[in-house]
Amino acid sequence: MVTVKAVGLLFENPYITIADVAERCEVSATTAAKVLSDLEGDGVVREVSGRKRRKFYLADGVTEILGNR
């Protein structure tokens, strides 16, 4: 269920952080990190900040959809 909520958040803003998912989905940062890691593994998001902490993730597919509007 958290994954579904996180994907929904990507349509509000295709850039997302662990803190965003944790706060908006009301889960721990550890759970949010796992969700984003799983989404990254599935190719839904990619990490774009290059940081070890406070990473930013981007949903390229969402930006493509929004760019075609």
MARTI-217914 format. One record per atom (N, C-alpha, C, O): residue number from 0; residue in one letter; chain; atom name; x, z negated, y. Coordinates in steps of 0.1 Angstrom, whole numbers, plus 5000, padded with zeros to 4 digits. Layout:
# MARTI-217914
NUM|a|A|CA|X|Z|Y
...
//
This chain:
# MARTI-217914
0|m|A|N|5008|5000|4988
0|m|A|CA|5000|5000|5000
0|m|A|C|5009|5000|5013
0|m|A|O|5005|5006|5022
1|v|A|N|5020|4993|5012
1|v|A|CA|5029|4993|5024
1|v|A|C|5034|5006|5027
1|v|A|O|5036|5011|5038
2|t|A|N|5038|5014|5016
2|t|A|CA|5043|5027|5018
2|t|A|C|5033|5036|5024
2|t|A|O|5037|5044|5033
3|v|A|N|5021|5035|5021
3|v|A|CA|5010|5043|5027
3|v|A|C|5009|5040|5042
3|v|A|O|5008|5049|5050
4|k|A|N|5009|5027|5045
4|k|A|CA|5009|5023|5059
4|k|A|C|5021|5028|5067
4|k|A|O|5019|5033|5078
5|a|A|N|5032|5028|5061
5|a|A|CA|5045|5032|5067
5|a|A|C|5044|5047|5070
5|a|A|O|5048|5052|5081
6|v|A|N|5039|5055|5060
6|v|A|CA|5038|5069|5062
6|v|A|C|5028|5072|5074
6|v|A|O|5030|5081|5082
7|g|A|N|5017|5064|5074
7|g|A|CA|5008|5066|5085
7|g|A|C|5014|5063|5099
7|g|A|O|5011|5070|5109
8|l|A|N|5023|5054|5099
8|l|A|CA|5031|5051|5112
8|l|A|C|5039|5063|5116
8|l|A|O|5041|5065|5128
9|l|A|N|5044|5070|5107
9|l|A|CA|5052|5082|5110
9|l|A|C|5045|5092|5118
9|l|A|O|5051|5100|5126
10|f|A|N|5032|5093|5116
10|f|A|CA|5024|5102|5124
10|f|A|C|5021|5097|5138
10|f|A|O|5017|5105|5147
11|e|A|N|5023|5085|5140
11|e|A|CA|5022|5079|5154
11|e|A|C|5035|5082|5161
11|e|A|O|5035|5085|5173
12|n|A|N|5046|5080|5154
12|n|A|CA|5059|5082|5160
12|n|A|C|5068|5085|5148
12|n|A|O|5071|5077|5139
13|p|A|N|5074|5098|5147
13|p|A|CA|5082|5102|5136
13|p|A|C|5096|5094|5135
13|p|A|O|5103|5096|5125
14|y|A|N|5099|5087|5146
14|y|A|CA|5111|5079|5145
14|y|A|C|5107|5065|5142
14|y|A|O|5097|5060|5148
15|i|A|N|5113|5058|5133
15|i|A|CA|5109|5045|5128
15|i|A|C|5121|5036|5124
15|i|A|O|5131|5042|5120
16|t|A|N|5119|5023|5126
16|t|A|CA|5130|5014|5122
16|t|A|C|5124|5004|5111
16|t|A|O|5112|5003|5109
17|i|A|N|5133|4997|5105
17|i|A|CA|5129|4987|5096
17|i|A|C|5120|4976|5103
17|i|A|O|5110|4972|5097
18|a|A|N|5124|4973|5115
18|a|A|CA|5116|4963|5123
18|a|A|C|5102|4968|5126
18|a|A|O|5093|4960|5125
19|d|A|N|5101|4981|5129
19|d|A|CA|5088|4987|5131
19|d|A|C|5079|4985|5119
19|d|A|O|5067|4981|5120
20|v|A|N|5084|4989|5107
20|v|A|CA|5076|4988|5095
20|v|A|C|5073|4973|5092
20|v|A|O|5062|4970|5088
21|a|A|N|5083|4964|5093
21|a|A|CA|5080|4950|5090
21|a|A|C|5069|4945|5099
21|a|A|O|5060|4938|5094
22|e|A|N|5070|4948|5112
22|e|A|CA|5060|4942|5121
22|e|A|C|5046|4948|5119
22|e|A|O|5036|4941|5118
23|r|A|N|5046|4961|5118
23|r|A|CA|5033|4968|5118
23|r|A|C|5026|4967|5104
23|r|A|O|5014|4967|5103
24|c|A|N|5034|4966|5094
24|c|A|CA|5028|4964|5080
24|c|A|C|5027|4950|5076
24|c|A|O|5023|4947|5065
25|e|A|N|5032|4941|5084
25|e|A|CA|5032|4926|5082
25|e|A|C|5039|4923|5069
25|e|A|O|5033|4916|5060
26|v|A|N|5051|4928|5067
26|v|A|CA|5060|4925|5056
26|v|A|C|5073|4920|5060
26|v|A|O|5076|4921|5072
27|s|A|N|5081|4915|5051
27|s|A|CA|5095|4911|5055
27|s|A|C|5104|4923|5058
27|s|A|O|5101|4934|5054
28|a|A|N|5115|4920|5065
28|a|A|CA|5124|4931|5067
28|a|A|C|5130|4937|5054
28|a|A|O|5133|4948|5054
29|t|A|N|5132|4928|5044
29|t|A|CA|5137|4933|5031
29|t|A|C|5127|4943|5025
29|t|A|O|5131|4953|5020
30|t|A|N|5114|4939|5025
30|t|A|CA|5104|4949|5020
30|t|A|C|5104|4962|5028
30|t|A|O|5103|4972|5022
31|a|A|N|5104|4960|5041
31|a|A|CA|5104|4972|5049
31|a|A|C|5116|4981|5047
31|a|A|O|5115|4993|5046
32|a|A|N|5128|4975|5045
32|a|A|CA|5140|4983|5042
32|a|A|C|5139|4990|5029
32|a|A|O|5143|5001|5027
33|k|A|N|5133|4983|5019
33|k|A|CA|5130|4990|5006
33|k|A|C|5121|5001|5007
33|k|A|O|5123|5012|5001
34|v|A|N|5110|5000|5015
34|v|A|CA|5101|5011|5016
34|v|A|C|5108|5023|5023
34|v|A|O|5106|5034|5018
35|l|A|N|5115|5020|5033
35|l|A|CA|5122|5031|5040
35|l|A|C|5133|5038|5031
35|l|A|O|5135|5050|5032
36|s|A|N|5139|5030|5023
36|s|A|CA|5149|5035|5014
36|s|A|C|5142|5044|5003
36|s|A|O|5147|5055|5000
37|d|A|N|5131|5040|4999
37|d|A|CA|5123|5048|4989
37|d|A|C|5119|5061|4995
37|d|A|O|5120|5071|4989
38|l|A|N|5114|5060|5008
38|l|A|CA|5109|5072|5015
38|l|A|C|5121|5081|5017
38|l|A|O|5119|5094|5017
39|e|A|N|5133|5076|5020
39|e|A|CA|5145|5084|5022
39|e|A|C|5148|5091|5009
39|e|A|O|5152|5103|5009
40|g|A|N|5148|5083|4998
40|g|A|CA|5151|5089|4985
40|g|A|C|5141|5100|4981
40|g|A|O|5145|5110|4974
41|d|A|N|5129|5099|4986
41|d|A|CA|5118|5109|4983
41|d|A|C|5119|5121|4993
41|d|A|O|5111|5131|4992
42|g|A|N|5128|5120|5003
42|g|A|CA|5129|5131|5013
42|g|A|C|5119|5131|5024
42|g|A|O|5118|5140|5031
43|v|A|N|5112|5120|5025
43|v|A|CA|5101|5119|5036
43|v|A|C|5108|5115|5049
43|v|A|O|5104|5121|5060
44|v|A|N|5118|5107|5049
44|v|A|CA|5125|5103|5061
44|v|A|C|5140|5105|5059
44|v|A|O|5145|5105|5047
45|r|A|N|5148|5106|5069
45|r|A|CA|5163|5105|5068
45|r|A|C|5168|5096|5079
45|r|A|O|5162|5095|5090
46|e|A|N|5179|5089|5075
46|e|A|CA|5185|5080|5085
46|e|A|C|5193|5088|5095
46|e|A|O|5201|5096|5091
47|v|A|N|5191|5086|5108
47|v|A|CA|5197|5095|5118
47|v|A|C|5206|5087|5127
47|v|A|O|5213|5093|5136
48|s|A|N|5207|5074|5127
48|s|A|CA|5215|5066|5136
48|s|A|C|5229|5065|5132
48|s|A|O|5238|5064|5141
49|g|A|N|5232|5066|5119
49|g|A|CA|5246|5064|5115
49|g|A|C|5251|5050|5115
49|g|A|O|5263|5047|5114
50|r|A|N|5242|5041|5118
50|r|A|CA|5245|5027|5119
50|r|A|C|5244|5019|5106
50|r|A|O|5237|5024|5097
51|k|A|N|5250|5008|5104
51|k|A|CA|5248|4999|5093
51|k|A|C|5237|4990|5095
51|k|A|O|5230|4986|5086
52|r|A|N|5234|4986|5108
52|r|A|CA|5223|4978|5112
52|r|A|C|5215|4985|5122
52|r|A|O|5219|4994|5129
53|r|A|N|5202|4980|5123
53|r|A|CA|5193|4986|5133
53|r|A|C|5192|5002|5131
53|r|A|O|5193|5009|5141
54|k|A|N|5191|5006|5119
54|k|A|CA|5190|5020|5116
54|k|A|C|5177|5027|5122
54|k|A|O|5167|5020|5122
55|f|A|N|5178|5039|5125
55|f|A|CA|5167|5047|5129
55|f|A|C|5164|5058|5118
55|f|A|O|5174|5064|5113
56|y|A|N|5152|5060|5115
56|y|A|CA|5148|5070|5105
56|y|A|C|5139|5080|5112
56|y|A|O|5132|5077|5121
57|l|A|N|5140|5092|5107
57|l|A|CA|5132|5103|5113
57|l|A|C|5125|5110|5101
57|l|A|O|5131|5113|5091
58|a|A|N|5112|5113|5104
58|a|A|CA|5104|5121|5095
58|a|A|C|5104|5136|5100
58|a|A|O|5096|5139|5108
59|d|A|N|5113|5144|5095
59|d|A|CA|5114|5158|5099
59|d|A|C|5102|5165|5097
59|d|A|O|5098|5174|5106
60|g|A|N|5095|5163|5086
60|g|A|CA|5083|5170|5083
60|g|A|C|5072|5168|5094
60|g|A|O|5064|5177|5097
61|v|A|N|5071|5156|5099
61|v|A|CA|5061|5152|5109
61|v|A|C|5065|5159|5122
61|v|A|O|5056|5165|5129
62|t|A|N|5078|5160|5126
62|t|A|CA|5082|5166|5138
62|t|A|C|5079|5181|5137
62|t|A|O|5076|5188|5147
63|e|A|N|5081|5187|5125
63|e|A|CA|5077|5201|5123
63|e|A|C|5062|5204|5125
63|e|A|O|5058|5213|5132
64|i|A|N|5054|5195|5120
64|i|A|CA|5040|5196|5121
64|i|A|C|5036|5195|5136
64|i|A|O|5028|5203|5141
65|l|A|N|5041|5185|5143
65|l|A|CA|5038|5182|5156
65|l|A|C|5043|5193|5166
65|l|A|O|5037|5196|5176
66|g|A|N|5054|5199|5162
66|g|A|CA|5060|5210|5170
66|g|A|C|5053|5222|5169
66|g|A|O|5054|5231|5178
67|n|A|N|5045|5224|5159
67|n|A|CA|5037|5236|5157
67|n|A|C|5023|5236|5163
67|n|A|O|5015|5245|5162
68|r|A|N|5020|5225|5170
68|r|A|CA|5007|5223|5177
68|r|A|C|5007|5231|5189
68|r|A|O|4996|5231|5196
//
